[in-house]
Amino acid sequence: MSETWIGIALASAGALTTMAGAALYVLPGPGIPLLTVGIACPVTGVAILGSDATLR
């Protein structure tokens, strides 16, 4: 699996996790840890995509 696909997968999973964390934050539930992980995943995915863009 290439770095590009890992970055895309992390960004996609992070977007879904962020939405789930935001929903749990609004509704009664433990939303802060899920929201934190959800925000970190897309940032990491975009960083991986950005670092790979210079090598093309």
Helices and strands as residue ranges (DSSP letters): H 3-26, H 31-53
